[in-house]
Amino acid sequence: MTTSITRQDPAALGGDGSILMRQRRDHAALDTMMNRWPAGGADDERDALWQDIVQLVFSHAFAEETVLWPLLRRTAPHGEELTGEVEEEHQAINDLVAQVEKAPDDPRRDEWIRQAFTLIRQDIRDEEDELLPHLREAFDDHRLRRIGATWEAVRATAPTHPHPAVPRRPPGNALLGVPLSLIDRLRDLAPVGSPAARRASLTALGAAGAGAVVFRMVRAARRPGHR
């Protein structure tokens, strides 16, 4: 029987730099932002908060799918089943957020966002209670910190918006997703259609090599070694 990581202290989870603590900090940040959103003030303030949530959700999930779930499939009992369920949750969140982004003036937008929050909260519970404890069982503190550093590096190059056609598993997600992250990150800084956004699109065409770099990093992190 697994023990949830939710209330364990940092030392029990491998220290502040471990993947378990990095995951938990992101989850806590998301929970705080989702709780703030209903009373976020003016529409532009709520929109800015929603964008912050979206950016964190997608970079976080991409790094999970690239670094963590392959490890769990290899080391955890029923790892294929466990990660498959969470990948389905991620796809449902992806599809719903894509719907919100495609129809910014739809009167159902707030309801779709609330539905997304419900899915995100369920995903957090499944990860902290069911999936992540298996990493604590499989790896020692040093390895958990190494995994955490790789996960952080991948998250820094991850897409920050939904791309429903990008595969959920490596190597396809890295090879297709990392170039798209260039568009996403300039989009986060510049209005759609601006010169900066157009430059992002052009840059992304020559950026497929970035996906290969990320894939090599992930393969190194997954290589059998110190536990």
C-alpha positions, 0 to 999 in steps of 0.5 A: 500500500502506498503512502501519499506524499501530500503531508510528508516532510521534505526530509522524508521525500528526499529533500527540497530538490527532489522530484517529489518536493518539486511536484508538490510545490507546483501542485500547491501553487496551482491550488492557490491560483485556482482558489483565487480565480473565482474572486480574481477581480476585474476580467483582465485580472482573472484572465491573467490568472487563468493564463498563469494557471494554463502555463504551469499546468502544461509545462508541468504535465509535459515534464511528467509525461517525458521524465516521470511516467516512463520511470513509473512504467518501468519500476511500479507495479501496474505502472502502465495502468497507473500512468495510462489513467493519468495520461487520459486525465491530461488529455481531457484537461488539454481538450477542455483548455483548448476549447476555452482558448478557441472560444474566448467570448463563449458564455460557457467559458467560466463553466469550462474553466471550472470543469478544468479545475475539477479535472486538475484537482483530481489529477493532483490527488491521483498523482500525490496519492497513487503515482508519486509514492512509487518513486519514493519506494523505487529510488533513494534521495540522491536519485530523486534529486537527479530526477528532479533536476532533469524534470525541471530542465525539461519543464523549462523547455516545455509547451505552455498551452494545449496541443491536442495532437502532440503525443502523450509519450516520448519520444514523440512528445519531445520531438513535436512539443519542444519546438511548439514551446518556442511559439507558446513562450513568445505567445505568452509575452506578445499578443497573437499576430504581433511581430514577435509572435510571427518570429516565434513561428519562424523560429520554431520551424528550425527548432526540431533539434531542441526536441532531440536534445530533451529526448537525450536528457530524458534517456540519460535520466532513465538509464539504470544507475544509482538508486 
